[in-house]
Each structure stands twice: as C-alpha cells, then as structure tokens.
Amino acid sequence: MAASTSLLKESPLDPSCAAYDHTVLAGDHWLHPVKKGQVLRIVDVEGNQAADTLFYNLHEPLDRYSASDTIRRGHNLYLSTGTTLYSTRSHALLTIVADTCGRHDTLGGACSRESNTMRYSFDVEPMHACRDSFICGVQQWGHGMNKRDITCNINFFMNVPVTPDGGLSFADGISGPNRYVELRAEMDVMCLISNCPQLNNPCNAYNPTPVRVLIWD
Ligand SMILES: [Zn+2]
C-alpha cells in the first residue's frame, strides 16, 4: 500500500545551517534533548533503515510519548506531515512539519531478543536488539530509569500496514536514500533513538545502515 503523496512535504531548512549534525551508526543509540521551538530532522541515509524512537518530557520523564493518544487525537494509524505526537499526560510533544518518506509506524513496537527469536530463529537470541539499546539509553539519562520505562515507540521509516482483517504486516520499506522526517518540538523533550541493529529483517535487505540527526534552533 503506497503512502499518500499529499503528506509528502520537503523542508526549507539548510543542513549547513544546522546547530547540530550527527551520524548514528547502525546498531547504536542516540540520546539528546530537543528544546521547545527547535527542529529535529532524522535522515534515512541509505534507505529502508528503521529508526526506533522514544520521546520523553525533558523535565518529567514519567510523561512520555503515547501511541494511543497520538492515534486517537490524530484520527490516523500512521504518522506523517501534520501529525502531533502526544504524551501520556496529554501534552503536545512534537509536530511532524516535513516528511519525504510518507509513512511511519507506531504500532509494531521495537525489536527485542524475544520477538527476534519468535520471528526468525532461536539462533538469533544473543543478538543485540532495539530494546537493549533503549535500556542503555534511559540508564545513560539517569533518573533511575530502566526497562519499565521503555514504552510505546515510533518506528520512523518503517511501513507496517494494517491488513483488512486487522492484522499487522511488516511490508517492504517505502523509504529510500536521504529521505527524512522533520519534527518541531512543542515543549522541551528528550529524544532516544535506537538505530535498529537487526540483521535478519528483509525490510532493510539484511543490512542495517546509519541515520543522520540534525537540529536547528
Ligand atoms: Zn530493532
């Protein structure tokens, strides 16, 4: 199922003017604040990579991204230009202001050792998964956070259409090299990305690749 082209929107922002520019290698995680009014761009550098992402209220970590509130208030299962991301305490965290991919998933969740074992084989159980990266990230942030604080996430650049009978299917990616999504922070947030290390996923042709993150003031 193709994404609606009406949601595709390019950004006028120039990467050479960004206040922050960093490449997150495949399998690594990235933890960084995005202040109110700043714009965060996540770039799918080589295409069809999954950027599993969590957002928290920077000043109140128990207030964090809520997939159910975002879907309910946005009247849409999929995230794209115009979507506002809401928190568990009903705050607007960020709004998607540009998107050259057109579809992002918030239903499929992050890969874990357990889900990889179910999906692929018992052999992959020791392999690093997004859930491990998220746990490293929240522990790095502090506040006594741990695996209980890994809640609903967004899978930027992942295409997870819902089938007519209500199932989830992990379809081929619709992203490509240098496609990006751009979000304006509506309040001070902490962003935690797990650049998916999954080597067994046909969606990324068994080849995890870098993502680039830029922030404009
Ligand atoms: Zn993953």
Residues whose N, C-alpha, C, O or C-beta is under 5 A from the ligand:
A	BS01	ZN	C111 C130 C196 P197 Q198
